[in-house]
Amino acid sequence: MSAATLVEPVAPPTLRLAPAEPAPLRRRKRTWWAVAFVVVLVLVTQGVNMLHYPYLEDDEGTYFARAWAVFHLGSLTPNTYVYDHAPLGWIQIAIWQLLTFGYRFGYGLASGRVLMLLYGVGSALLVLAIGKRSSGKVWVGLLAACLFSLSTYGIFYHRRILLDNVATFWILLSLYLLVGRPNLTRVWLSGIAIGIAVLSKETSLAVMPALLLLAARRTPKVSRLFAVCGWAALALSICSAYVLLALLKGELFKPGTLLGGTKAHVSLVCSIQWQATRGHNGGLLNPSSEFWHTALSWAHSEPLLVIGGTAAAVLAVTALRRDPIISAIGLAALSLWVFLGRGATVSAFYLLPLLPLLALSIALVLGSGAGQLARRVGRPASLAAVGLAVAGCALLIGIAYERSERQLWTGNPVGGQIAAVNWVRKHVAPSSRIIIDDYMWNELHVPPAGAPTFKDAQYYWEVGEDPKVQRVDFADSWRNVNYVVSTPQMIADTAEQNFPLVTPALEHSRPVAEFDTGGWRVEVRAVEPRVSNPLPATTATAQPSCMRYT
């Protein structure tokens, strides 16, 4: 009988489950996916076609020309600086010009628009970070960043070289440094950031009280006084550099006063007084004022942020006042509204610093409401409510896109403007005396290699207001003007202001070349004394003597 072979039983294989991914790692991944999405979103919405649309405005040329003067002429402007704006905004543009070695990206002002794209990406990422840190939820920050980045009104103006875009980034950076767990270093860096914002665009002053209150509420009681005083000292010391600049140049006080002396000069005090009262028409208290007219236009163009964001800001200040961050953001938004409604001139792009604050107000109020709803009726009902709210936001964004200009990604008015520059280079003698829209200044004064330089091409505002330009470049006579390169903005401003030299030069000129590739007409006009084309008669609104060029 053979011995049986004993076989050891084989244990069944053990099923090993992959360890669950830690929650902090999942949150980090979601955050980085949100960051990548926001960057791509801004690059697409703001970046696509930004070099061709919208048309190049004279303000863009002005700030870019002033930036060029900083390092190449050692001054704040190519001509007389009249303290119309603090200079730190275009000094940042000058640093960008230096870092890029003057690379043109196709044409001169294109470089500035690329910089605005970088500010746009930075601002959107700060909105994302503020929303996430304030609520503890990635989706809240992502929603705020999307509302901000998808604003058609914002896309139109974010592409332009505007000081408001620069200031918006620094306001958001100052706010970001105060959320989360602020320490003394972050609080003081926040004060530095808001100081830079104010010197980039003065409207940033309106949000300083809300940020100061947030700094006080967010810091521990033991170090609160030290932190708040440091924040205020750093912010105000940076802002005071503007006053110190004017004082050192002897241009702080009005001429003819005890401290201003008798010699005619521009004055910071005079400029501030004039800017504060310019276009005064009642503001918030007058239903027919320029403020309400512009606000209604904003509400029509951007209903979600202007109407919904403002309502959310009110809720943040009232119903959610115990939350220091949400209420401070709402207060900052409402403070800007009050500032815009003070009764002075309200330009279309003054809405830009408000857009991220309104977007954050909507997202944070919605996030807070979703949390309270989840605790009361359960998570499914909360998710359903959030879904409906986001769908409503998407619907209003769609309405805004339907109302917006359809050429954001297809229009090319810049093509005609650049064609006009090329025509001047080819057909006009470099020694010609030309009155131009400032979008052309960089192209004619700092041309690409091989192109002629037009040293006597001057911005129409400076020809109309600067006695030095009138005397040196045109010998105080419109008959010495050879060409006027006109735009709709030049025609409107000249008709309103009745500029010396510019008005008669336009009236005695005829078009020799016309360019229009998208609704912004540029005409090269030869000045001929026998031609007569009177401009419409209007009442000029001249600046005071201490605000004019000297």
Beta strands, then each sheet from edge to edge (+ up, - down):
strand 1: 434-436
strand 2: 457-459
strand 3: 483-486
strand 4: 509-515
strand 5: 522-527
sheet 1: 2+ 1+ 3+ 5- 4+
end
